[in-house]
Amino acid sequence: MTDTRIQAGFKLGTFSAAGSRPFAGLVRGEQVIALHTLQRLADGKGLALSGTESVFALLQNWQSNFAALSQVLALADQADALHWAPVSSLQVHAPVDLPRQIFCTGANYFKHVVDILVSMGPGAHPGTEHMTPAQLRTHAEDMMRERARNGSPYVFSKIPSAITGPYDPVVLPALATQPDWELELAVVIGKAARHVRREDAAQYIAGYTIANDITSRDLIWCKEPKAMGTDWISSKNSPTFLPLGPYLVPAAFVEDPAQLQIVLKLNGEVMQNESTSDMIFDIARQIEYISSRVQLWPGDVICTGSPAGNGIHFGRYLRDGDVMEASITGLGEQRNPCIAEHHDR
């Protein structure tokens, strides 16, 4: 029975019906059941299931809750009159509501970074002044291999108020002229983590979901004084700049997170199409690095980097009326229309 359940799997999400208060639900196939319904079933059988009021609350005691959910599902299959609803009848929200922390790993896909370095041309880095394009590419590839061996991930934070649902509009701020897409595999942390060793990192992962780290390219760099560097608040944290979901897929049901295909389409045209195997720093290394710098908590989200194919590569940025469709193998799909911001001053 256990092997069948593990093979079949389930997903977790946050839903609402006809404007009602959002609730946490468990998804199998195209059907969802409220976690509070499973809570009643668990209580009746003496199973230790807690935090069913939200996915975030469930994550605070993830290991025991995951085991309890697997058990209670077997009971649900035998019970009568349990209410399963079609996912299509509900509004789907971001699966984890307002995590404490969101971290993003930048410049983390090999081909992506190499392409950027090559596009900068000879002379952008010392010693490259007289290189041909082929020599420049070889040089960039060598740099990234050395970075993977001896370097560290480049990590910054994003704020929870940027989160929006997987099918909600992305609002393009009036002050930005180059809003860009960055589809990423997101890791959701399942227990408190500090100074985690790479070989132990997997046990701290609750599951995976899809994130789109929208970025206003024209607002990344501080204008005055330039020595201040990057302005992540202005460029990455506008409301709706992090579509998340549709589901949290438990790690037990993701066979190999290093072999997932990331695909983003803009108005039906494929822009990003890359495997997570192209990461420079894998997920375990990212958790090792981040937990060596900060305290990670259950429910925290790590966006693990975006592959090549962003708008900056095409000189084509998001516009009013655009539609982004995104998918990652086994994690579902997003569909976010883009609308221009309108506000009164």
C-alpha positions in Angstrom: 0.0 0.0 0.0 2.8 2.4 0.9 4.6 1.9 -2.4 1.4 2.5 -4.4 0.8 5.8 -2.6 4.4 7.0 -3.0 4.2 6.2 -6.7 0.9 7.9 -7.1 1.8 10.9 -5.0 -0.1 14.0 -4.1 0.3 17.8 -4.3 -0.6 20.6 -1.9 -2.0 24.0 -2.7 -4.1 26.9 -1.6 -7.6 27.4 -3.1 -10.8 29.4 -2.7 -14.3 29.1 -4.1 -16.4 32.0 -5.3 -14.5 34.6 -3.3 -14.5 32.5 -0.1 -11.6 32.5 2.4 -8.7 30.5 1.0 -8.1 27.0 2.3 -5.3 24.5 2.1 -6.0 21.5 0.0 -4.5 18.2 -1.1 -4.6 17.4 -4.8 -4.6 14.0 -6.5 -5.1 14.0 -10.3 -7.5 16.8 -11.0 -9.4 16.6 -7.7 -8.7 18.5 -4.4 -9.8 17.9 -0.8 -9.6 20.4 2.0 -6.9 19.6 4.6 -9.3 20.3 7.4 -11.5 17.5 6.1 -8.5 15.1 6.3 -7.8 16.6 9.8 -11.2 15.3 11.0 -10.5 11.9 9.6 -7.0 11.8 11.2 -8.4 12.9 14.6 -10.9 10.0 14.5 -8.1 7.5 13.9 -5.6 9.0 16.3 -3.1 10.2 13.6 -0.9 13.2 14.5 -1.8 15.7 11.7 -1.5 19.4 12.5 -1.4 22.8 10.8 -4.1 22.0 8.3 -5.3 25.6 8.3 -2.6 26.5 5.7 0.2 24.9 3.7 2.6 27.2 5.6 1.3 25.9 8.9 1.6 22.3 7.7 5.2 22.9 6.8 6.1 23.9 10.4 6.0 20.2 11.4 6.5 18.8 7.9 8.1 15.4 8.5 5.4 14.1 10.8 2.7 15.8 8.8 3.9 14.2 5.6 3.8 10.8 7.1 0.3 11.5 8.6 -1.0 12.6 5.2 0.2 9.5 3.5 -1.6 7.4 6.2 -4.8 9.4 6.2 -5.1 9.2 2.4 -5.3 5.5 2.7 -8.2 6.0 5.1 -9.8 8.5 2.8 -9.9 6.0 -0.1 -12.0 3.7 2.2 -14.2 6.5 3.6 -17.6 7.5 2.3 -19.0 11.0 1.7 -15.7 12.8 1.6 -15.9 15.9 -0.6 -13.4 16.1 -3.4 -13.8 19.0 -5.8 -12.5 19.5 -9.3 -9.5 21.9 -9.2 -11.0 23.6 -12.3 -13.9 24.8 -10.1 -11.6 26.7 -7.7 -9.3 29.7 -7.8 -5.7 28.6 -7.3 -3.5 30.8 -5.2 0.2 30.6 -4.4 0.7 27.4 -2.5 2.7 28.8 0.4 1.1 32.0 1.7 3.5 34.6 2.9 6.7 32.6 3.7 9.0 34.3 6.2 11.9 34.5 3.7 12.5 34.2 -0.1 16.0 33.7 -1.5 17.1 33.9 -5.1 20.3 32.5 -6.6 21.5 34.6 -9.5 23.7 33.8 -12.5 23.4 30.0 -11.8 22.9 28.4 -15.2 26.1 27.6 -17.1 25.0 28.4 -20.7 23.1 31.5 -19.5 26.2 33.0 -17.8 28.6 32.0 -20.6 26.3 33.6 -23.2 26.2 36.9 -21.2 30.0 37.0 -20.9 30.4 36.3 -24.6 27.9 39.0 -25.5 29.9 41.6 -23.6 32.6 41.1 -26.2 36.5 41.2 -26.1 38.0 43.5 -23.6 35.1 43.4 -21.1 37.4 41.3 -18.9 41.2 41.7 -18.5 43.1 39.5 -20.9 40.3 39.1 -23.4 41.1 42.2 -25.6 42.3 40.2 -28.6 40.2 37.1 -28.3 38.0 35.8 -31.2 34.4 34.9 -30.3 35.3 31.2 -30.1 38.2 32.0 -27.8 36.0 34.2 -25.7 33.5 31.4 -25.3 36.1 28.9 -24.2 37.5 31.5 -21.8 34.0 32.1 -20.3 33.3 28.3 -20.0 36.6 27.9 -18.2 35.7 30.7 -15.8 32.4 29.1 -15.0 33.9 25.6 -14.4 36.4 27.2 -12.0 33.5 29.1 -10.3 31.6 25.8 -9.9 34.7 24.1 -8.3 35.8 26.9 -6.0 33.3 29.7 -6.0 30.1 30.4 -4.1 26.5 31.0 -5.2 25.3 34.6 -5.7 22.3 34.9 -3.5 19.9 37.8 -2.7 16.5 38.1 -1.1 13.0 38.9 -2.4 10.1 40.1 -0.3 6.9 38.1 0.3 4.6 40.9 -0.8 5.9 40.2 -4.4 4.1 36.8 -4.5 1.1 36.3 -6.7 -0.8 33.3 -7.8 0.0 31.0 -10.8 -2.8 32.3 -12.9 -3.1 35.9 -11.6 -2.1 39.0 -13.7 1.4 40.3 -13.4 1.2 44.1 -13.1 3.9 46.0 -15.0 4.9 49.0 -12.9 4.7 52.4 -14.6 8.2 53.3 -13.6 9.8 50.3 -15.4 10.5 50.1 -19.1 12.2 46.6 -19.2 10.2 44.1 -17.1 11.6 40.6 -17.8 10.7 37.0 -17.0 13.0 34.5 -15.2 11.4 31.1 -14.8 12.9 29.1 -11.9 12.7 25.9 -10.0 11.8 26.8 -6.4 12.7 24.8 -3.3 10.5 25.0 -0.2 12.2 24.3 3.1 10.7 21.7 5.5 12.6 22.3 8.7 14.9 24.8 10.4 18.3 24.8 8.8 21.6 26.3 9.9 25.1 25.3 8.8 23.8 22.4 6.7 26.3 20.1 5.1 25.8 19.5 1.3 25.3 15.8 1.8 22.5 16.4 4.3 20.7 19.1 2.4 18.0 16.9 0.9 16.4 16.1 4.3 15.7 19.9 4.8 13.6 20.1 1.6 9.8 19.8 1.9 9.1 20.0 -1.8 9.3 22.0 -5.0 7.2 24.5 -6.9 7.5 26.9 -9.9 8.6 30.5 -9.5 8.9 33.4 -12.0 11.3 36.0 -10.7 10.1 39.0 -12.7 12.8 41.7 -12.9 12.7 45.2 -14.2 16.1 45.3 -15.9 16.2 49.1 -16.2 15.9 49.5 -12.4 18.6 47.0 -11.4 21.5 49.5 -11.0 21.5 52.4 -8.7 21.6 55.7 -10.5 23.3 57.8 -8.0 25.8 57.1 -6.6 26.6 54.2 -9.0 29.0 52.7 -6.4 26.0 51.7 -4.4 25.5 48.8 -6.9 22.3 46.9 -7.3 18.8 48.1 -6.3 16.9 44.8 -5.8 13.9 46.5 -4.1 13.1 48.6 -7.2 13.9 45.9 -9.8 12.5 42.7 -8.3 10.0 43.4 -5.6 7.0 45.1 -7.2 3.6 43.5 -6.3 2.9 40.4 -8.4 6.6 40.0 -9.4 6.8 36.5 -8.1 4.1 34.2 -9.6 4.4 31.0 -7.4 2.8 27.6 -7.9 0.4 26.1 -8.8 1.3 23.4 -6.2 3.9 22.4 -3.7 5.0 18.9 -4.8 6.6 17.0 -1.9 10.2 16.0 -2.5 9.3 12.3 -2.2 7.4 12.6 -5.5 10.1 14.4 -7.5 12.4 11.7 -8.7 15.4 13.9 -9.7 15.2 17.7 -9.3 18.4 18.0 -11.3 16.7 16.6 -14.4 13.6 18.8 -14.8 12.8 20.8 -17.9 12.1 24.5 -17.5 9.9 26.0 -20.3 8.5 29.5 -20.6 6.4 30.6 -23.5 5.6 34.3 -24.3 2.4 34.6 -26.3 2.8 31.0 -27.4 6.5 31.3 -28.5 9.1 29.3 -26.5 11.6 31.6 -24.9 13.2 29.5 -22.2 13.7 25.7 -22.6 16.5 24.2 -20.5 17.2 21.4 -18.0 17.9 22.0 -14.3 21.0 19.9 -15.0 22.7 23.1 -16.3 22.9 24.7 -12.9 26.3 25.8 -11.8 25.6 25.3 -8.1 23.1 22.5 -7.4 20.4 22.7 -4.9 22.4 21.0 -2.1 25.2 23.5 -2.6 22.7 26.4 -2.5 21.2 25.2 0.8 24.7 24.6 2.2 25.8 28.1 1.3 22.6 30.0 2.4 22.3 28.2 5.7 26.0 29.1 6.4 25.0 32.7 6.2 21.4 32.9 7.6 18.8 30.9 9.5 16.4 29.1 7.2 12.9 28.3 8.5 10.1 25.9 7.4 8.2 27.4 4.5 11.1 29.5 3.3 11.5 29.6 -0.5 14.7 29.3 -2.5 14.5 30.3 -6.2 17.4 28.4 -7.7 18.2 30.4 -10.8 16.9 31.0 -14.2 18.3 29.6 -17.5 19.0 31.4 -20.8 16.2 32.9 -22.8 15.2 35.9 -20.7 13.9 39.0 -22.5 17.3 40.7 -22.1 18.7 38.2 -24.6 16.0 39.0 -27.2 15.8 42.7 -26.5 12.1 42.0 -25.9 10.5 42.9 -22.6 7.0 42.3 -21.1 4.2 44.5 -22.4 0.6 45.2 -21.6 -1.4 42.3 -23.1 1.4 39.7 -23.1 0.7 36.2 -21.7 3.4 34.1 -20.0 2.9 30.3 -19.9 5.4 28.4 -17.8 6.0 24.8 -16.8 8.5 22.6 -15.1 8.4 18.8 -15.4 5.9 17.3 -12.9 5.2 20.5 -11.1 2.3 21.9 -13.2 1.9 25.0 -15.2 1.5 28.8 -14.7 -0.4 31.2 -17.0 0.0 34.9 -16.2 -1.4 37.7 -18.3 0.5 41.0 -18.1 -1.3 44.3 -17.5 0.0 47.8 -17.2 -0.1 49.5 -13.9 -2.6 52.4 -13.6 -2.7 54.5 -10.5 -3.6 58.0 -9.4 -1.0 60.3 -8.1 
